[in-house]
Amino acid sequence: MEIAEKLLKFKFHILIGFTFSLFIFLICYLAPSFIDILKYFWPLFVSTALFLVAIVVFGRISPPATEAPGEKAGEGLLDYVAGPPEQVQSLLEDAEVEESVKAE
């Protein structure tokens, strides 16, 4: 009787474990096989592999980027977008002069 009492104590755990095991078994039984998945997705796998090979090949055969000494990557682009600092400074000075003239 002692075993039956312990089993009744854990009846919900046993039921949940059995249900989970049955669910996993049904998923494995109903799921398509690995070969079927490969047959369906082989064009995607091949195109991805060719794209990665092309990246590696172009990375090896392209000439190295020559940058000015001391210039960080992308700094020239940032300077172009922001504009030369000399022009900004001169525009600020001109605006200050105009404001002081209007104030007098």
Order of alpha helices (4+ residues) and beta strands (2+ residues): alpha-alpha-alpha-alpha-alpha
